[in-house]
Amino acid sequence: MTDLSTLSKRLIARDYDLWPKGNVAPNRMGWLDVPKLISQQSKEILKWADQIEQTSVVLLGMGGSSLGPAVLEAILDNYSTNSHKPRPNGRTLTVCDTTDPTTISKVDFTNSYFLISSKSGSTLEVHTLLAHALSIQPDPSRYCVITDPGTELERLADEKGFSKCWTNPSDIGGRYSVLSYFGMIPAALIGYDIGELANLALDVDVEEAVALGHDMGMASLEGRDKVTIKVPHIYSSFGLWVEQIIAESTGKAGKGCIPVPTTVDEVGDDRLHVELSLDTPSDLAAQFYKWELATPIAGHVLGIDPFDEPNVAESKHNTNEVLANLPLPERPLNTPGDLSEFLRTNLRSGDYVSIQAYLPFGQDANLDHLRQSISTNNNSVAVTAGYGPRFLHSTGQLHKGGPNSVVCVQLIADFQEPSIPIPGYPYDFSTLKAAQSIGDYKSLVSHGRRVISIPISSISEKGELI
């Protein structure tokens, strides 16, 4: 029987031997202590946030550096609407973590304050979005950078004279960064009491979190690898964050825990059920930290390194190859009517379906209806859904590095998209997004994954492809 107390102490003590030899944990465990840093600096950060004049904040980011802030904004907005309580300071946050031109065209690049967020400082999506933003709003006082020390983005912030550059502790990976500057600077700007968030995180029962991680890992080894996380409807966006930390951390070496966020009861012999209870947006802090503690323990049980992401770079490399050899190459395409037969032919016991929607944001409800419809019509198979290219920086690791139990449904736009050129680049956002979907298609095929690519005009309210 596993001694959870000992396991908890080893984790808190940063015992790198919890994971296989050669792991990157020595450079990735700063998240354990960062809530203390935020607690100490909360007054300084909130004072800085209060002096920002703009009531609209736009965050340009991708992956772990953007999903946490997106959840914090969505849940605050839902809570305020449902409780009929005003937002804390009236300021709103738009997270632009996409290359979809329709979505980008709807972002206010004129009257907003901008957060440019990237751990590496070299992410293609971030630099193209920043180039677009600067072409519309060139005032450097409207820009703030959040990045690691010594990055290209930090140097650019200095060259351009941006208003602020927050350099995050470098020993924190993107998907573990929500309680660091990457999550807490945006949170402060939209009115969260980040000192309270930090303290709520530090109050988490470590042993309880470790028990959750141990259960996840053991369930995966026993064939119940679909971690089905049910959350209250107004907190549904939490699934975005918890999905990426589990998938990107555990999906490698042919192993993994497959997160299935949901707001409804789902059944299946391959499921591990976890139900979350949240009362206020501040409760998110404890959940963030609990899952940050639990996930590396699941990695320990599975015998993998929960802090690396060995397959994420593949799709980036393929995308760059496509962009270097324009025009766009062709790929096998199907019709919406082909989906049912594709699933009937390809699905096996223990599989899951990944809906990969390279479409405009704002279709969450219809995507979820499609997700539930596919599950209902295919013996309650687990189904996940995510927007591309956002998911490439999170669950994309699981699709390629995890177990070969994924059946991918790639949805691409079959309608006229706005043409938005990218200053300094020989292509527009529509071409970039298409190159990313083609690059990932190639990566999935190279790993022997079952994938279908379907051009669609829309997803109906009933979850039907049109």
N, C-alpha and C positions, 0 to 999 in steps of 0.2 A: 504494500500500500504506500502511495506517495505521501511524503511528509510535506504538506503544503506550507507549513511554517518555515521549514528549512529552505524550501524553494523560494519563498517570498524574501527571505533574508539574503539569499544569493543574488536575486534580481536587484534589490535595492543596493547591495554592495557592489554591483556591476561585475559580477563573476562571469567573465567572458567564456569560460569553459561550459556554460550552459548550452552553447551552440557549437557546431562543428569547427574543427581546427581551420584557421585561415579566415574566420569570419571578420566582418568589418565593424563589429560592435564597439571596439575601442574608440572609433571616431564617430559613433552614432548614438550615444546614450545621454546626451545633454538634456534631453527632454525630461529626464527624471527630476532634475533640479530647477528647471526653468520657471516653474510657478513661483518659487521663492524669489527669483530675480524680478518677476513681474510684480509680485506683492510689494517688494521694496521700491520699485520704480513707478508704481501706479499713479501716484500724485503728480509726478513729473510728466508722465505720458498724458494724463487727463488734462493737465494745464496746457500742454502743447495742442491737444485736440480742440480745446475750447476756443483757441484763437484762430482756427480755420474759419474763414468767412463763408465759404460756399456751403449750401445746404444739400448739394448733390455730390457724392463721392463715387468715382469710378475706379475699380481695381482691375488692372490688366495683369493677368497671371495665368498659370496653368498647373494642374496637378495639385499636390498637397498644399502649396502656398495659396491656392484660391478656393479649394473646396470648403475648408473650415470657415472662412469669412462668408462664403455663399450660404452656408447653413445658419450661421449666426444672424445674418440679415433676414433670410426667409422665415425663420422661426420667430424672430422679433416682430416681423410684419404680420404673420399669421396670428400671433398671440395678441397683438394690439387690436387687430380687426375683430377677433372673436371675443375678447374681453371688453371691447369698447373703451379701452384705455389709450390715451395718446402715446405716441412714441416718446422716449425719454427726452430727446432734444430736437426732434423734428427732422433730423438729417437722415438721408437715405443712402444706401450703398448699392451700386450696380456692379456685379462681378462679370466682367467680360473675359471668359476663358474659352473662347472659341475662335475659329477662323471662318465661321459661317457668315457670308456677307449680308444676308437678310437680318440676322441678329445684330451685327455690327452697325448696320445702317440705322438702327433704332436707338442707339446709345447716344446720350447727350455729350458730345465732345467739345462743346462750346462753353458751357456755363459751369462745368464741374471741376472738382479738385481730384487729382489723379494719384493713385497709389500704383507704383510699378513694382511688382512682387515676383522675385525669382531667386531661389537659393543659389543656383549655379551662375546666374547672371548672363547666361548665354542661350537661353531657351528661344528657339526660332519664333514661336508664336508670340512671345512677349515682345521681342524686338520688332516684329512686323506691326503689332498693335501699337507700340509706342511710336513708330515712324508715322503711322496713320494719325495718331492723336496729335503729335507735334505739328503735322501739316495743317491741322484745323485750329489748335490752340497752342501757339508757340511760347506763351508766357511761362518762363521757368519757375516762377513763384507758385504756379499751380501744380507742381509735380513733387512727389516724394517717393523715394526708393526704399524698398526693404530687400536686403540681400545679404549674402555672406561677405566677410571681409576679403578684400583683394580681388573682387570679381570685375569683369568687364562693365557690368552695370554700375558698380560703385564708381569706377573711373568716369563713366559717362555722366553720372549725376554731378560729379565735380566739374567736369568740362562744361556742362550746360548751365551750371549754376542753379540746380534744382534747390527747392526750399529746405529739404531735409533728406538725410540718408540714414536709415536705421540699419546698423550692421548686426545681424543676428549671430548668436553663438554658432560657430561652424560645425559643432559636433551634434547637430540635430538634423535628421533627414526630413525631407519635405512632408512626408505623410505623418510624421510625429511632431509637426511644428505648430499646431493650432494654438497651443498655450504659450507660444513664444511670440516675438514681435510680429511674425507673419499672421497670426490670428488676432492678437490683442491690440495692435495698432488700429486695424479696421474696427474692432469691437469698441474701442474707446471713441472713435469718431462717430459711431451711431448711438452712443449713449449708454453702453454697458458700464457697470462699475467693475472695472477689470481687477481691482484689488479684491473684491468679493469673489470674482470668478477664480482667481488664483488660490484664494484660501479654501474655497469649496473643493477645488481639485486636491489640495493637500490633505483634506479631511477624508479622502477615499480610503476605505478598508482594503489595504493591499492584499491581504490573504484572500478576501472574497474575490477580488479581481483575478488573482492567480488561479483560484479554483475554477473560474469561468474559462480562462485560457487552457487549463489542463483538460477540462471537459471538452472543449472544442477540438483539441488535438487528439484526444482519445476517441471521440466520436468519429473523427475523420478516418482514423486507422481502422475503426470498426465498420466503415461503410456509410456512416451517417455524416457525410461531409458537407451537406447543404445547411449552413448556419442560417436558419430562418428567423430573422429579427423583426418582431412585430412592435411597431411604435404607434402612439396615438396619431390620428390623422393630421392634426395641426403641427405635429413634429415630424412629418413624413420626410422632410428634407434631410433629417439626420442620417437617413440611409445613404446619402451621397458620401458622407464622410466615413462612416463605419465600414461601408463597402470597400472603399479604397484602402483603408489601413489593413483590413483582413486579407484582401485579395493580393495586394502588392507585396505584403509581408510574407504570406505563406504559400503563394502559388509559384513553386519552383521545384526543380529536380523531379518532376512528374508527380508531385504531391500538392496538397493544398486544402484549405477550408474555403468553400464557395459561399460567399455571403449572399443572402436573398432578402433584402429589405422589403417589408410589406406592411400594410395597415390592416390587413384582413387575415383571418385564420387560414393557414395552408397546411395540407396534410401530405404525408409521404413517409415511407419506411427509411428513406435516405436523409431524413431531416433531423437536425438538432434545433429544438425550439427555444428561443429566448424572447421574453416579453419585457419591454422597458416601460417604466412609469416616469413621466416627467410632468411637473406641475407648472413651472415657470421657465422662461428662457435661461435663467441663471443655472438651472439644473443641468444644462448642457456641460458645464465645466467638469462636473463629477463624472459624467458619462464619457467625455473625451479622455480623461485621465484613466478611468477604469479600463477602457478598451486599449489604451496605450500600454497599460500594464499586462493585460490579458494576452494580447496578440503575440508578444515575444515568447510567452510561455507555451502557447500553441506551437510556435516554431521549435521550441525546445523538445516538445513531445514528438514532433514530426521529424526531428533531426535535420533541420534546415536552418540557414542563416536568415533571420527575419528582417535584416537591415539592408540587404543588397537588393538589386533589381536587375538581374543578369540579362533579361530579355527585352527590357524597355527600349534599349538603344536600337534594336533591330528595325523596328518600324520607322524610326527617325532616319536611319541609314537608307532604307528603301525609299523613303520620301525624298531625301536629298538626291538620290539617283534619278528618280522620276523628274524632279525639277531641273536637273542638269541636262536632261535629254528631252526637253519639250519639242513637239507637242505631246500631250498626254497619250500614253499607250492605251490600247483597248484591253478589256478584261471580259471574261464570260459574264453575260447578264441574263437575268430571268425576268419573268413577269409576276405580278402579285398572285396570279392564279396558280403559279407553280409551287407556292410555299407549302401548301398542305401535303402534296405528294413528296416534296423534298423532306419534310419532317417525318412523314410516315415511313419513308425508305431508310432514313439515316438514324433516327432515334433508337437508342438501345437502353436497356435497363441501367439505371444509375447515371444517365446523362443529364445535362442541363442545357437550356437554350439561352444564348446571349444575343439580345436585340441590340444592334449597333447602329444608331440613328444619326447619320450625317445630315442633319436637318436643322432648321431654325429652332432656337429655344422657345419655350412656351407651350409645348405639347405634352407636358407631363401627364395630365389626366388621360389623354388619348393613348399615350404610350403604355400607361398602366393598364388600360382596358385591353390593349393588344396583348400585353404580357399575361393577363389573367385568361384571355380567350385562348391563347396558345396552350397554356397549362391545362385548362378545362378540356380542351379537345384532344389532348395527348396524355391521358392517364395521370393527370396532376403532376406532370414533369415540372421541375424547378425552372423558373424563367427569370432572367435578369434583364434590365434595360438601361442603356446609357447613351448620352450624346457623344458623337465624334466631332472633333478629335479629343474631347475632354477625357474620355475613358482610356485613351492610349497611355496616359500618364498615371493610371491607377490600375483598374481591373485588366488592362491590356497585358500586364505581366502574367496574371493568372491564366489568361486564354492561351498563351504560348508556352509558359513554363510549368503550368500546373498539369493535372491529369488530363489525358486525352478523352475527356468526357464532355467536352464543349461542342455544341452545334451552333455555328454562328450565322445570324441573319443580318446581313449588312444592308441597310436602307439608305439609298442615295437620292438626291434631289432630281426629279424629272420635270423641272419647271424653270422658267427664266429667272435667274438670280441677278441682283444688282451687281454692276461691275464697279468694284472699288479697288482702284490701283493702290499699290503699296510703294510709297516713295523710296527710291534706292534699290528696288527689287524688280526683276524683269517679268513679274507675273502679278496677277491680282489675287484677292482673297478666295474667289471661287476656284481658281486653278490650284491654289495652295491646299484648300480643303479636299479637292478631288485627288490631288497627289497623295495626301495623307491616307485617304481611304484605299487607294490603289496600293500604296506601300504596305499598309497593314494586311490587305488581302494577300499580297505576295508572302508576307511573313507567316500568316496563318497556314497557307498552303504548304510552305516549306516545312512546317512542323506536322504536316499530315492532318491538319484540322479540317473538319467538314464545314464548308462555308458556302453560302449562296448570297449573291449580290443582286438586289432588286431596285430598279429605279421606280419611285413613286411620286405622285403629285401631292398626296396628303394621307393622314391617318384619320379616319372618321371618329365620331364620338363613341361609336360602338366598338372601336378598335379594329376596324377593317382597313386594309391597304387599298388605296385608290390610285 
